[in-house]
Amino acid sequence: MIPYNQKNPFTYIFKIKKGDTFIKLFPFLIAYCIYAAAVAFIELNYRYITENSSLKNIDVMHSLLGFAISILLVFRTNTAYDKWWEGRKLWGSLINNSRNLAMKLNSILAPADLENRLFFREIIPSYALALHNHLRDDKTGKTLFKQNIPLHVSEQLDDNVKHLPNQISLSIYNRVNSLLQEKKLSGEQLIFLNSELQSLTDICGACERIKNTPIPFSYSTFIKKFIFIYVMTLPFGYVFNLGYIIIPVVAFVFYVLVSLELIAEEIEDPFGVDENDLPTDLMAQNIKKNVEEIL
């Protein structure tokens, strides 16, 4: 995610970041300007539209459809942002629940029980890191994860199972059950820990739902086709009112409409590697630092 100073946003107006849609659309903007210039040259010099009365008032179509396309894009952007924000809330819950679980275990486990303290000190942050790699489906990250995790955690993992968060969550449950059988944990204390233990799988499932449920295909393709037809017919509608000024005008309209669609596509999967996706790797490191301080 790109950090910026919210109190001084105007300094970013004249700066172009790597994740700016202008960079992604620049080749298409050049091509569209050439297309608009060709339309303006042909119509202003040969006036094909004025000779065909059925196309003379094509600008009326754009006026009528402008409201419809704005409603569609607002709904599209809001839907994508809702998924981004829900993903942020879920990882915020993971941070808080990891801290709460560590604090509860710190109060339950005996100070001399170094083995169990070390186990939970290492495995709780490992869950967040495994979830980060799982949501990005990063095979390299998973390989490095297995190489760098502590021996206490790696012994609990099965190389034949691909769902690492489930394996780590199962290892936590198994260790808690062992503490219960060894009388180091009472039934009341197990209930005391249950909400944080259960939340790990709940958060993982909710994040998978966000990642694996994109906007319906028919809806997405309809918006793209709508924008394409709208911007391709735009030069014909206003060429006689604006002349060659139509070139920068329609290019700006093209930039705005297509940028909104690109932004929506980028943020609807908040767990990817795009510039504006959530920094789940940094959040996992924050969980590791907090849990190590508590235990």
N, C-alpha and C positions, 0 to 999 in steps of 0.2 A: 504494500500500500504506500502511495506517495505521501510523505508528510509535508505539511505546509503551515504557515502562520495564519491562523484564522482571523487575527485582528488586523492583518494588512493584506487583504486578498488582491488589491488592485495591482500589486507588483508582479503578479503572475499573468496579467493580461498580455503583456508583451514578451513573455517567455514561452518557449516551446519545449515541453518535456518529451521524453521518449514515449510516454503513453498517450500523448495528445493525439486525438483523432485526425488532426490536420496532417500529421506526418503519414498516417495510414492512407488517407484519402487524397494525398497530393497528386499521385499519378492519375487518379480518376477525375480530379478537378481539372487538370490540364486537358484531358481527353474531352471532358464535358464542355469546357470553354471553347475548344476547337469545334465541337458539334454545334454549340450555340452560335458561334461566329459564322459557320457555314449556313445555318438556317437564316440568320439575320441578313447575310449577303444575298442569298437567293430571293428572299421575300422582299427586301427593300429595292432590289434591282429588277426583279421579274414579276413580283406581286402575284404569285400564284393564289394566295389565299383570297385576295380581293376579287379575283375572278370566280371564285367558288363561294357562293353565299352560305352554303351549309357549314363551312369551316370559318367563316368570317368572325363569328361570335364565340369562338372556342374559349375565350377568357372567362365566359360565364360559367363554364364547367369547372374551371379552377376555383372560382369564387365559391361555388356550391360545395365542392369537394374539400376545400381548405379546412372547413370546420370539422368534417368527418375525419380527415387524416390527423388533425391535431388531437382529437379525442382518442383515436387509436394509439397514437404515440404516447400520450399522457398515461393511458392505461398500461401500455407496454412497459414504460419506464418505471411506473409505480410498482408493478408486479415484480420486476427484476430487483428493484431496491428493497422490496419487502423480503425477498430471499436473502439478499446481502445482509440486511439488518438482523434477520432471524439467525443467520449463521454467526454473526457477531455476538448476539445474546447467548447462543448456545456455548460458544467458547468462553464467554464471560462466566457462565454457570460452571463450566469445567474448571476454570481457574479457582472460583470460590469453593466449589465442592472438593477440589484437591486440597486446598488449604484446610477446610473444615475436617476432612478425613485425617489429615496429618496431625492437626491439633487434638482431635479426639483420641487417636492412637497414642499420641505423646502423653496424654493424661491417663490412659489405660495401662500401657505397657510399663513394666518396672524399669527404673533407670539402669539396672544391671543387665537387663535383657537386651544386650547389644546385637545379638544375631537377628532378632525380629525387627528391632529398630532399623538396622542397616538394610534389611530386606525391603521394608516399606519405604524407607528413604530413597531407595533406588528404583523401586517398581512403580510407584505412583507417578513420577515424572516420565517414566518410560511409556506409560499408557498414552500420555498426551503426544509424545513424539511419534509413537506408533500410529495414532489416529491421524496425525498430520500427514505421514507418508501414505497411509491407507486412502485418505480422501484425495490426495494428488495422484494416486496410483503410480507412485514413483518407485520403479524396481531398483534403481541404483540407490535411492534413499533407504529402501528396505534392507538392501545388502549391507550398507554402511551401518544401519541401525543394529543389525545382528552382530556386526563385528565390534561395535563400540559399547554395547550395553554391558553392564556388570555380569559377572559369572552367576550371581544369585538369580538374575533374571533369565539369562540365556539357557540355564538348565531347565527352566520351566516351559520352554518353547519347543514346538514340534515343527520341524522343517517342512513336513508334508501339508501343514495347514497354512492357508494363505491369509486368513483373517487374523492378523497379529493383535488388534485390540481385543478381540474375543479371547485369545489365548492368555493375554496378560490379565484381563479381568477374571478369567477362570483361575489363574494362579493366585490372585488376591483372595478370591473366595476360598480356595483350598487352604491357604495359610490361615485365614480367619477361622475356618472350621477346625484346623489343627489346634489353634489356640483355645478354642472352645472345648475340645476333647481333653486337652492338657490342663484344663481348669485355670488357664491364665486369662480367660475371658468368660464372663457370666452371660446368661441368657438375656438379662436386661441390657448389658453392654452391647450385645449383638444387635438388639433392636435399636440401640443408640447409634450404631454404625450403619444400619441397613439403608437409610435414605441416601447417604453418600455413595455406598457401594452400588446400589441400584441405578443411581443417576449416571454412572459411567456408560452403561449399555444404552440407557435412554438417550443420552446426548449423542452417542455414536449412531444410533438408529435415525435420529432426527437429522443429523448431518448427511447421512446417506440418502435420506428422502429428498433433501434439497439438491444434492448433487445428481441424483439419478432421475429426477423429475423435471425435465426442461419444459419450456412452454410448448403446447401442442403444435405438431408439425404444420397442420393446416393453417393455424392461426399465424404462425411465424412466416410461412411462405406467402400468405395473403398480404401481410403488411409489406413485405419486400416487393411483391408485384405491384401493389398499390403505389408505393413510393416511386418505383421505376417508371410506371406509366405517367404518373403525375409530373415528374421532373423532365421526362423526355418530351412531353407535349407543352411544357411551360414556355419555351421560347416562341412557339407559334402564337400563343395567346397574347403576348405583350410586345411583340417585336415592333409593331407600328406605333405603339404609344411611347416606347422608350428608345427605339432605334438601336444603335450599337451599344448603348448603355445596358441593354438587356444581358450582355455577356457577364459582367460582374454581378448583376442582380440575381440572375438565375443560378450562377455558380454559388452565391452565398446561400440561397434557398436550398440548393442541393447539399451543401456542406452541413447546414443545420439539420435537415431531415435525416440524412444518412448517419450523421454523428449520433443522433439520439438512438437510432437503432443499434449502432455499434456499441455504444455505452451500455445499453440494456443487455446485449449479448454478453458483454464482458463481465458485468456484475451479477448476472443471474447464476453464475457458478462462482461463489465467493472463495472456493478452496483451491483455485488453480494457481497459475504462475503469472497471470497478467499483472500489469502495474498497479491496478486498483483493487486487486484481490486482498483478502484478509491475510495479515502476517502471522499465520498460525505457527510458523517455526519460531518466531520471537515470543509468542504466547507460551509455547511449550518450554522455551528456555526460562521464561519468567516463572512458570510452575516449578521447574527444577530448582531454581534459586530459592523460591519461597519454602518449598518442602524441605530442602536441606537446612534452611535456617530454623525451621520448626522442630524437625527431628534431629 
